Amino acid sequence: MSNLNQPFNTTPSGLLIRAALLTLLASPVLAAVSEQDAAKLGNELTPAGAEKAGNADGSIPAWRGGLSRSDNRYADPFAGEQPLFTITAANAEQYKAQLTPGQLALFRRYPDSYRMPVYPSHRTAALPENIYAVARKNATSTELVANGNGLKGFDEVMAFPVPQNGLEVIWNHLTRYRGGALERTFVQVPVQANGAFTPVKINEKFSWPSYLKGGYNPKKDQNILSYFVQQVQAPARMTGNVLLVHETLNQVDQPRQAWTYNAGQRRVRRAPQIAYDAPGTATDGQRTTDNLDLFNGAPDRYNWTLVGKQELYIPYNSYRLADRSLRYEQILQQGHMNPDLLRYERHRVWKVEATLKEGARHIYAKRTFYIDEDSWGIAVVDHYDGRGELWRVGEAYAFMYRDALVPWVTAEALYDLQSGRYLVGSLTNEEGNGFDFSQRFRHKDFTPQAIRRLGKR
C-alpha cells in the first residue's frame, strides 16, 4: 500500500509496478490497516490520508494545512488570480491525459461554448483537529463487513483514511466530514435543452448521530450513519411533500429507512423505493436517488475496482461561483453552466470504477468516480448506459466553508450528453447564507411524526 501513497510515477516501469499493485487491490480487503501504515497519517500523508507532497512538476503544491478558519466564508482568497490557460474544444486533445472521458465529451457536445478555465492549484481542504483524531483511530479499527456493504468498528467520520481498495475509497466519500449537523436551503434547477428553467427551492436538515442533542443513543442510533429530512418549499405546485431518511451503515443487513409525507393524501408512508435508481425528488427525471452528492446509499449493486490515482483538472475553490451577488440566470446557460464563473485546478484524485453486478438492476451499467484526495469528495463522475455509451457527467463545484472548516460544494451538476438537458443542485446564491452548520437537532426531529407536522405547515 505504501507505493500508492507516493507521488504518481508516470515512467513505464512505474506504471507497470503500479498496475501490479492495483491488481492485488481490486478485491475488497476486510482488515483495518496496521499501526505502521496508520502512522503515515500526519507525516508523509496528510491527517486525512492524502499525499502531503506536491507533484513532480510543481503544478500540484504540497499540502500545508489548508485554509485557516475565517468568519467570512464567501471571501475569495484567490480573487486576483487569472487563468493559467483555458481548455476548449480546439485544444482539448492536448490535455486529454488530465481530463475524464465525460469532460472530453462535453467539449464535443458543446464545441462553441463549453470551456474550462484552469487556475493555479491550491490545496485548501482543512478539517477540525478532532476529526483528524477520529480518522486516525478509524484507520486501525474500521473494517468492511457484509461483502463490503457495511462497516464494523467505525466511529463518526472518514472510515478508511489509508484505503486499500475501491470500496474503501467510496466509503470515505460516504463518511467524509460535512460539519456533523447542518440545515441548508438551496435551489435545485432542471435546465431544459433550450436553456429554460424553473428553480425548485428545498430545505434540508442533516445530522450524524453523535451531533444530535443528547449525543449518540445506542438504542436509537445502532447502525445509523445519518439522519435526513427534505422539504420542497417552492414552486407552490410542489410544496407540502416531505421526505425523511434514516441512512444505515449496513444497507444490506438493514435497508435505508425512508418515509414520505404526501400533502394531497395527508399521510405518512414508508418509502422503500427511495434508493438506487429511483428518480430523485423534483428533478424532472434528470437524476437518480443515488446521484445526490454524486453518489450516496448502498454500494451493493456494483463491483468496485480501484484503478489508482490520476492528476486531473477538476472544479476547485469555486468562490466565484458562490458569489452572493450572482443571480441564477447569470449562472445557468443553455447546455451548461456559465464557464466564466467556474474554476478548474489540477489535483490528484482516486479513480474508482463501478460496474453493475450480474443480475443486478440499475440504469447506469458503469460509473467511473474521480475522488479528491484531500477532501474525499467525489469531484467528477462519468455514467454509462446499458449500451456502454457515455450518458451523464457529474461535477462537484467545491470550496471551503471556512467558518466551519468543511470542504463541500457550492453547486453540483449532472449533464445529460444525450438529451442536452442538465441538473444543478445545491445553489444558494439567492438563498441567504445557504448552509448553517451551527444547528443541533433532536432525535424527534427525524421521525414520521415530525414530517407530518412539517407537511401541514
matplotlib code that plots the C-alpha trace (Angstrom):
import matplotlib.pyplot as plt

x = [0.0, 2.8, 3.7, 0.2, 0.8, 4.0, 3.8, 2.5, 5.3, 4.5, 7.6, 6.9, 8.4, 6.4, 3.2, 3.9, 4.6, 1.5, -0.6, 0.6, -0.2, -3.6, -4.4, -3.9, -6.1, -9.1, -10.9, -12.0, -9.5, -11.6, -8.9, -8.0, -4.5, -1.5, -0.2, 2.8, 0.6, -1.6, 1.5, 1.9, -1.1, 0.2, 3.7, 4.1, 0.3, -2.0, -4.1, -6.9, -4.8, -3.8, -0.2, 1.3, 3.9, 3.3, 3.7, 6.9, 6.5, 5.1, 1.7, 0.2, 1.6, 2.4, -0.4, 0.5, -2.6, -5.3, -7.1, -7.4, -10.8, -12.5, -15.9, -16.4, -16.9, -17.5, -14.4, -12.4, -8.7, -7.7, -9.8, -6.8, -5.7, -6.1, -6.4, -3.1, -4.9, -8.3, -9.2, -11.6, -12.8, -9.9, -7.2, -8.8, -6.8, -3.6, -4.9, -6.8, -4.5, -5.8, -9.5, -12.1, -13.9, -17.0, -15.3, -13.9, -17.4, -18.7, -16.3, -17.6, -21.2, -20.8, -17.7, -18.7, -19.5, -18.0, -14.6, -12.6, -10.6, -7.6, -6.1, -3.2, -3.8, -4.3, -4.8, -7.2, -9.0, -8.8, -10.8, -11.0, -8.3, -10.8, -11.9, -8.3, -8.0, -11.2, -9.8, -6.5, -8.5, -10.6, -7.5, -6.8, -10.3, -12.7, -13.3, -15.6, -18.4, -21.2, -19.0, -18.1, -21.6, -21.3, -18.8, -17.5, -15.5, -16.4, -16.6, -18.4, -16.4, -13.8, -13.8, -10.6, -8.0, -5.5, -7.7, -6.8, -9.5, -12.2, -15.0, -13.0, -12.4, -16.2, -16.9, -14.6, -16.8, -19.9, -18.5, -16.5, -16.8, -19.7, -19.9, -21.6, -25.0, -26.5, -29.5, -29.4, -31.8, -30.8, -32.3, -32.2, -32.7, -33.6, -32.4, -34.1, -32.2, -33.3, -32.0, -35.4, -35.6, -37.7, -35.8, -37.0, -36.4, -35.6, -34.8, -32.8, -31.7, -28.9, -27.4, -24.9, -25.9, -23.1, -24.1, -27.7, -28.7, -28.0, -25.4, -25.2, -28.0, -27.0, -30.7, -31.8, -28.6, -27.4, -26.4, -27.4, -24.9, -27.0, -30.5, -32.0, -35.2, -36.0, -38.9, -39.8, -40.7, -41.2, -42.7, -46.2, -47.3, -44.6, -44.8, -46.1, -44.3, -41.6, -39.0, -37.4, -34.4, -32.5, -29.3, -27.9, -24.3, -25.1, -27.9, -27.9, -28.5, -30.9, -32.0, -32.2, -35.4, -37.4, -40.8, -42.7, -45.5, -47.9, -49.7, -52.5, -53.2, -52.2, -50.5, -47.0, -46.0, -42.9, -40.9, -38.6, -38.3, -36.2, -32.9, -30.7, -32.0, -35.4, -36.0, -34.7, -37.1, -38.2, -35.5, -37.7, -36.2, -32.7, -31.0, -31.4, -31.8, -28.2, -26.9, -27.4, -24.0, -22.8, -23.2, -25.0, -26.6, -25.8, -22.9, -24.1, -25.3, -21.8, -18.4, -15.8, -12.3, -9.6, -7.8, -5.3, -4.5, -4.6, -3.8, -7.0, -8.4, -11.4, -13.6, -12.0, -12.0, -15.3, -15.6, -16.5, -19.5, -20.5, -20.6, -23.7, -24.2, -24.9, -28.4, -29.3, -29.9, -26.3, -25.1, -27.4, -27.0, -28.2, -26.3, -24.1, -23.2, -21.6, -17.8, -16.8, -17.9, -16.1, -12.6, -10.6, -7.4, -5.0, -5.3, -4.7, -7.8, -8.6, -10.1, -12.7, -14.7, -18.1, -19.6, -23.1, -23.1, -24.5, -28.2, -28.4, -30.6, -29.6, -30.0, -26.2, -24.3, -21.0, -19.8, -16.3, -15.6, -12.8, -12.4, -10.4, -7.6, -7.7, -11.5, -12.7, -15.5, -16.3, -15.2, -16.2, -18.2, -18.9, -22.0, -22.6, -25.8, -26.6, -25.2, -21.8, -22.2, -21.5, -24.7, -24.3, -21.3, -21.4, -19.2, -19.0, -18.0, -16.2, -14.9, -14.0, -16.7, -14.1, -16.4, -17.0, -13.8, -15.9, -14.8, -18.0, -19.8, -21.4, -23.1, -23.2, -24.2, -25.3, -25.0, -27.0, -24.9, -27.8, -30.7, -28.8, -30.5, -28.8, -29.5, -27.8, -28.2, -27.0, -27.1, -27.5, -26.6, -30.1, -30.8, -29.0, -26.2, -27.4, -25.7, -26.0, -23.6, -24.5, -27.8, -28.2, -31.3, -33.1, -34.0, -37.6, -36.9, -36.2, -39.4, -42.5, -44.5, -42.1, -42.5, -46.3, -46.1, -43.8, -46.2, -49.2, -47.5]
y = [0.0, 2.4, 2.7, 4.0, 6.9, 8.2, 10.9, 9.4, 7.8, 8.1, 6.3, 3.0, 1.0, 3.0, 2.3, -1.4, -1.6, 0.4, -1.8, -4.9, -3.4, -2.3, -5.8, -7.0, -4.3, -4.9, -7.2, -6.0, -6.3, -6.6, -5.9, -2.5, -1.2, -1.8, 0.7, 1.2, 2.3, 4.4, 6.2, 7.7, 10.0, 13.4, 12.5, 11.6, 11.6, 14.4, 13.7, 12.9, 10.4, 12.4, 12.6, 15.5, 16.2, 18.0, 16.5, 16.3, 19.5, 21.6, 22.1, 20.5, 22.0, 20.3, 20.3, 22.8, 22.6, 24.0, 27.3, 28.7, 29.4, 32.7, 34.1, 35.3, 32.0, 33.7, 35.9, 34.7, 34.3, 33.9, 36.7, 38.4, 35.3, 34.9, 31.6, 29.9, 28.8, 27.8, 24.4, 24.5, 22.1, 23.3, 22.2, 19.6, 16.8, 18.4, 18.0, 14.7, 12.8, 15.1, 15.0, 12.3, 10.8, 12.6, 16.0, 15.4, 14.5, 17.9, 19.7, 17.6, 18.2, 22.0, 22.9, 26.6, 27.4, 24.9, 25.7, 25.1, 28.0, 26.4, 28.3, 27.8, 24.8, 25.4, 22.6, 24.4, 21.4, 21.6, 19.8, 20.3, 18.6, 16.3, 15.0, 14.1, 12.2, 10.2, 9.4, 8.2, 5.9, 4.5, 3.6, 0.7, -0.2, 0.1, -3.0, -3.8, -6.3, -8.0, -8.2, -4.6, -3.3, -2.3, -1.1, -2.5, -0.6, 2.7, 6.0, 9.0, 10.1, 9.1, 5.3, 4.4, 7.3, 4.8, 2.9, -0.5, -0.9, 0.8, 0.2, 1.8, 4.9, 5.1, 4.6, 7.6, 9.7, 8.4, 9.0, 12.2, 15.2, 17.5, 19.5, 16.9, 18.6, 21.3, 22.9, 24.2, 26.0, 25.8, 25.5, 22.5, 23.5, 21.2, 23.1, 22.2, 21.8, 25.3, 26.8, 27.3, 26.5, 26.9, 26.7, 24.3, 25.6, 22.9, 22.9, 20.0, 19.0, 16.6, 15.2, 12.4, 10.6, 12.0, 15.6, 15.2, 16.9, 14.3, 12.7, 9.1, 6.8, 3.1, 2.1, 4.5, 5.0, 1.5, 1.0, 4.6, 6.7, 9.9, 11.4, 13.5, 15.5, 17.2, 19.6, 21.3, 24.9, 26.3, 26.4, 26.2, 23.2, 21.1, 22.2, 20.2, 16.9, 15.9, 13.1, 11.5, 9.2, 7.2, 6.3, 3.0, 1.9, -1.6, -1.2, -4.9, -6.1, -3.2, -1.2, 2.5, 3.6, 6.2, 7.8, 10.4, 12.8, 13.3, 16.7, 15.5, 12.4, 13.9, 10.7, 9.4, 6.3, 4.1, 4.6, 1.7, 2.8, 5.9, 4.3, 3.3, 4.5, 5.7, 9.2, 12.0, 14.4, 17.3, 16.6, 16.3, 12.8, 14.1, 12.2, 9.1, 8.9, 7.8, 10.6, 13.1, 14.2, 12.5, 9.1, 8.1, 5.0, 1.3, 0.1, -3.5, -3.4, -2.7, -4.3, -1.7, -1.5, 0.8, 1.9, 4.1, 7.8, 10.3, 14.0, 15.7, 19.1, 19.3, 22.1, 23.5, 26.6, 27.7, 31.0, 32.9, 30.6, 31.1, 34.9, 36.2, 38.9, 36.4, 35.6, 32.1, 33.4, 34.5, 31.0, 28.8, 28.8, 26.6, 23.3, 24.0, 26.5, 29.8, 28.9, 32.4, 31.6, 28.3, 27.5, 24.3, 23.3, 20.3, 17.9, 14.2, 12.1, 8.4, 6.7, 4.0, 2.1, 0.7, -2.0, -3.4, -6.9, -9.7, -9.9, -6.5, -3.7, -0.1, 2.4, 3.0, -0.1, 1.6, 4.6, 6.0, 8.1, 10.6, 11.4, 14.4, 13.0, 15.9, 16.0, 12.5, 14.2, 12.9, 15.7, 14.1, 11.0, 9.6, 7.5, 4.9, 3.4, -0.3, 0.0, 1.1, 4.7, 7.8, 9.2, 11.7, 13.6, 14.8, 17.6, 18.9, 22.6, 22.6, 25.2, 25.6, 26.7, 28.3, 29.3, 25.7, 24.0, 22.0, 21.3, 20.8, 22.2, 25.4, 23.5, 20.1, 19.5, 16.5, 16.9, 14.7, 14.2, 12.6, 15.0, 18.2, 18.9, 19.2, 19.5, 21.8, 21.3, 23.0, 26.5, 29.1, 32.4, 33.9, 32.0, 34.0, 32.1, 28.8, 26.3, 26.6, 24.3, 25.6, 23.6, 20.9, 18.7, 16.1, 12.5, 13.5, 15.9, 12.9, 10.9, 10.2, 12.4, 15.3, 15.2, 15.1, 18.3, 19.9, 18.9, 20.6, 24.0]
z = [0.0, 0.7, -3.0, -3.7, -1.4, -3.1, -5.8, -9.0, -11.1, -14.8, -16.1, -17.9, -15.1, -12.5, -14.4, -14.5, -10.8, -10.1, -12.3, -10.4, -7.1, -8.2, -9.4, -5.9, -4.6, -6.9, -4.5, -1.0, 1.8, 5.0, 7.6, 9.1, 8.3, 10.6, 13.1, 10.8, 7.9, 10.2, 11.4, 8.0, 8.7, 9.6, 8.2, 4.6, 4.4, 5.5, 8.6, 6.2, 4.1, 1.0, -0.2, 1.6, -1.1, -4.3, -7.8, -9.8, -11.9, -9.1, -10.7, -7.6, -4.4, -1.2, 1.4, 4.2, 6.4, 4.1, 4.6, 8.1, 9.8, 8.7, 9.7, 6.1, 4.2, 0.8, 0.8, -2.2, -1.2, -4.9, -6.3, -8.0, -9.9, -13.7, -15.5, -16.5, -19.7, -20.9, -22.3, -25.3, -28.0, -30.1, -27.7, -25.5, -27.1, -25.8, -22.2, -22.5, -20.1, -17.3, -18.4, -18.0, -21.0, -19.8, -19.7, -23.2, -24.4, -23.1, -25.4, -28.3, -27.3, -27.0, -29.1, -29.4, -25.8, -23.3, -21.9, -18.7, -17.3, -15.4, -12.5, -10.2, -7.8, -4.1, -1.6, 0.7, 2.3, 6.1, 8.9, 12.7, 14.7, 16.5, 13.1, 12.2, 15.5, 14.7, 11.3, 12.9, 15.2, 12.3, 10.3, 12.6, 13.8, 10.8, 8.7, 5.8, 6.5, 4.5, 1.4, 1.7, 2.1, 5.8, 8.4, 11.6, 14.2, 12.6, 14.5, 13.1, 10.0, 7.4, 7.7, 5.8, 5.7, 4.3, 1.8, 0.3, -2.4, -4.3, -1.8, 0.9, -1.2, -1.9, 1.8, 2.5, 0.3, 2.0, 5.5, 4.9, 7.2, 6.4, 9.6, 11.7, 11.5, 9.3, 7.8, 4.3, 2.0, -1.7, -5.2, -7.5, -11.1, -14.0, -17.1, -20.4, -23.7, -24.8, -21.6, -19.9, -16.1, -13.0, -9.7, -7.1, -3.5, -1.0, 2.7, 4.1, 7.6, 8.2, 11.4, 12.2, 15.5, 17.7, 16.8, 18.0, 21.2, 23.9, 21.7, 20.4, 21.7, 21.5, 21.3, 18.6, 16.6, 16.2, 12.5, 11.7, 9.6, 9.4, 9.6, 6.8, 6.2, 2.9, 2.3, -1.0, -0.4, -4.0, -6.5, -5.0, -7.0, -5.4, -1.8, 1.1, 0.3, 2.8, 2.8, 5.8, 5.6, 8.2, 6.4, 7.6, 7.8, 6.5, 4.0, 3.1, 6.6, 7.3, 4.2, 4.2, 6.2, 4.4, 4.8, 2.7, 3.7, 0.8, 1.1, -1.1, 0.9, 4.2, 5.1, 6.0, 4.2, 4.2, 1.0, 0.4, -3.2, -2.2, -3.2, -6.1, -9.5, -8.3, -9.7, -7.4, -5.7, -8.0, -10.7, -13.8, -14.1, -14.5, -11.7, -9.7, -5.9, -5.6, -7.8, -4.9, -3.7, -6.9, -5.0, -1.9, -0.5, -0.6, -2.8, -3.1, -6.8, -8.2, -8.3, -7.3, -8.7, -7.6, -10.8, -8.9, -8.7, -11.5, -11.9, -13.2, -13.9, -11.5, -10.2, -7.1, -4.9, -6.5, -4.7, -7.8, -8.4, -4.7, -5.1, -3.3, -6.0, -8.7, -9.9, -11.1, -14.7, -14.7, -13.8, -15.8, -19.6, -22.4, -22.3, -19.3, -16.5, -17.3, -17.8, -16.8, -13.3, -13.0, -11.8, -12.5, -10.9, -11.3, -8.3, -7.6, -7.5, -6.7, -9.7, -8.9, -11.5, -10.6, -12.9, -12.4, -10.9, -12.9, -12.2, -10.5, -11.9, -12.3, -15.2, -15.0, -16.2, -15.3, -13.3, -13.1, -10.0, -9.5, -5.8, -4.5, -2.3, 0.2, 1.0, -0.1, -2.0, -5.5, -7.9, -11.3, -12.3, -15.7, -16.1, -18.8, -20.0, -20.7, -24.2, -22.8, -24.1, -22.0, -20.7, -17.9, -16.5, -12.9, -11.4, -7.8, -7.5, -4.2, -1.9, 1.8, 4.2, 6.3, 9.1, 9.9, 8.3, 5.9, 2.4, 0.4, -2.6, -3.7, -6.5, -8.2, -11.8, -13.8, -17.6, -19.9, -23.0, -24.9, -24.3, -23.8, -20.5, -17.2, -13.5, -11.0, -7.2, -4.0, -5.4, -2.7, -4.3, -3.7, -0.5, 2.2, 3.8, 2.4, 4.7, 8.5, 10.3, 13.8, 14.0, 16.6, 16.3, 18.4, 17.6, 17.5, 14.6, 12.4, 13.0, 10.9, 13.3, 12.7, 8.9, 9.3, 11.2, 8.6, 5.8, 7.4, 7.7]

ax = plt.figure().add_subplot(projection="3d")
ax.plot(x, y, z, "-o")
ax.set_aspect("equal")
plt.show()
